[in-house]
Amino acid sequence: FNEMAERLSGMIRSSRELTANVSHELRSPLARIRLAETLIRERIERGEYGRIEKHLDAIREDIDQLDRLIGRTLALSKLDLRETPLKREPLDLSQMTESIIDRLKPLMGRKDLGLNTDLSPGIVYSADREAMNTVLSNLLDNAVKFSPEGGQIHVRVHSERDAIQMTISNTFPPIPQEDLKSIFEPFYRRTGPKTEGYGLGLAISKRIVEKHGGRIEAVNSDEGFTVRISLPMASS
């Protein structure tokens, strides 16, 4: 009973924090939409119709941004509330990783990023296809997004004793230890220059990995910023 009460209390706290963070993130695009609407009305009153289109484009971008935020927040809420049951099936994780990398290669080429892969063939794991694809897409997207021009990305998938190990690294300066501990929290942004996104990708990835009985961590390594995932073979 005490354990259940503690879990419920934690869920309530998490829900309140999520609501507060979402409210904060919604304000900026809503404020920009409101300003653009005011400017459009002013242009119409002055008969300056030729200058309206750029404000309409800005409104569309903010609406897309809001849509992405709401979608990711709903996904995180469902994972927190355990509303989404896993649909496990045998997956070749090396093959899935390679497929996502192929999709990202044009972006890598644009930034002249080097790629080093070590994907052991036949790494089959029983997992939810959509959920695991979300994890790998989030991590590989981040590796490309946050690597500097001419940087390097290292991806490894292999089996080790009783677990499957997945490692994704990208060129990036060392991150303070306190940030590494908090980086998987929803809406967390480390100190320093403002980064893109809402800090939800890693939070969602963590929930999914843990739901599969695995572990995920972020560390500084010789290759840069590194995310390690360990999935127990017992669940495969």
GIPEGI-V421192 format. One line per field, one symbol per residue. psi: psi as a letter, one per 20 degrees, with the letter a starting at -180 (. if undefined). Layout:
# GIPEGI-V421192
psi->???
This chain:
# GIPEGI-V421192
psi->ghgghhgggghggggggggggggghhgghhhhggghgghggggghjkmhijhghhhhhggghghghggggghggggghghjkioqpnqqppnhgggghghghhihhhghhjlpqpoqnopqknpporoggghhgghggghgggggjprpjaqppppprqodkqppppoqqpqqppqhhhhhiijqpjpprqbqprqajkhghggggggghhjjaqqqprprhibpppppppphhi.
